[in-house]
């Protein structure tokens, strides 16, 4: 009998700007921090807080990982895909 599976994770995609930004990451610690934040977002896309002022299109959100000291700007599509707009070290 197969074990119970948890909720399905959201798909994570990168905007062109975020993909270009991530191409420049060379330090292992930065990649680890980004990976940790993306896992959190894939498990719970609504974990971030809405950024005020977004009136058209999907609501822009931000997630700050206090342990890794990174901030991710993203939005969630109608199909529950997390689209990363920017990665920022804090």
C-alpha positions as CSV (number, residue, x, y, z in Angstrom):
1,X,0.0,0.0,0.0
2,X,1.6,3.3,-1.0
3,X,2.2,5.9,1.6
4,X,0.3,9.2,1.8
5,X,1.8,12.0,-0.2
6,X,1.9,15.6,0.9
7,X,0.4,18.4,-1.0
8,X,1.7,18.9,-4.5
9,X,4.5,21.6,-4.8
10,X,4.0,24.6,-7.0
11,X,6.1,24.9,-10.1
12,X,8.8,27.6,-9.9
13,X,9.7,29.7,-13.0
14,X,12.1,32.6,-13.5
15,X,11.3,35.8,-15.4
16,X,14.0,36.7,-18.0
17,X,15.3,39.4,-15.6
18,X,15.6,37.0,-12.7
19,X,17.3,34.3,-14.9
20,X,19.9,36.8,-16.1
21,X,20.4,37.9,-12.5
22,X,20.9,34.3,-11.3
23,X,23.5,33.7,-14.1
24,X,25.9,36.0,-12.2
25,X,25.7,34.0,-8.9
26,X,28.9,32.2,-8.4
27,X,29.2,31.7,-4.6
28,X,28.0,28.3,-3.3
29,X,26.4,30.1,-0.2
30,X,24.3,32.3,-2.5
31,X,23.1,29.3,-4.5
32,X,22.2,27.5,-1.2
33,X,20.3,30.5,0.1
34,X,18.3,30.8,-3.1
35,X,17.6,27.1,-3.2
36,X,16.2,27.2,0.3
37,X,14.0,30.2,-0.5
38,X,12.6,28.5,-3.6
39,X,11.8,25.3,-1.8
40,X,9.8,27.4,0.7
41,X,7.9,29.1,-2.1
42,X,7.2,25.9,-3.9
43,X,5.7,24.3,-0.8
44,X,3.6,27.4,0.1
45,X,3.4,30.1,-2.6
46,X,1.2,32.3,-0.4
47,X,3.9,32.5,2.4
48,X,5.1,35.9,1.2
49,X,3.5,39.3,1.8
50,X,1.8,41.3,-0.9
51,X,3.6,44.4,-2.1
52,X,1.2,47.4,-2.0
53,X,0.5,49.2,-5.2
54,X,0.1,46.3,-7.6
55,X,-3.3,47.0,-9.3
56,X,-3.2,45.1,-12.6
57,X,-2.2,41.5,-13.3
58,X,-1.1,39.1,-10.6
59,X,-0.3,40.4,-7.1
60,X,3.4,41.0,-6.7
61,X,4.6,39.4,-3.4
62,X,7.8,39.3,-1.4
63,X,9.3,36.6,0.7
64,X,12.2,37.2,3.1
65,X,14.2,34.3,4.4
66,X,15.6,35.6,7.7
67,X,18.0,32.7,8.1
68,X,19.6,33.0,4.7
69,X,19.2,36.8,4.5
70,X,17.6,36.8,1.0
71,X,14.5,38.3,-0.4
72,X,12.5,37.0,-3.4
73,X,10.1,39.1,-5.4
74,X,7.5,36.9,-7.1
75,X,3.9,36.5,-8.2
76,X,1.7,33.4,-8.4
77,X,-0.2,32.6,-11.6
78,X,-3.7,31.3,-11.8
79,X,-2.2,27.8,-12.4
80,X,-0.2,28.1,-9.1
81,X,3.2,28.7,-10.8
82,X,5.5,30.8,-8.7
83,X,7.3,33.3,-11.1
84,X,10.4,34.8,-9.5
85,X,11.0,38.4,-10.6
86,X,14.1,39.2,-8.5
87,X,16.5,37.8,-6.0
88,X,17.9,40.2,-3.4
89,X,20.5,39.6,-0.7
90,X,19.5,41.5,2.5
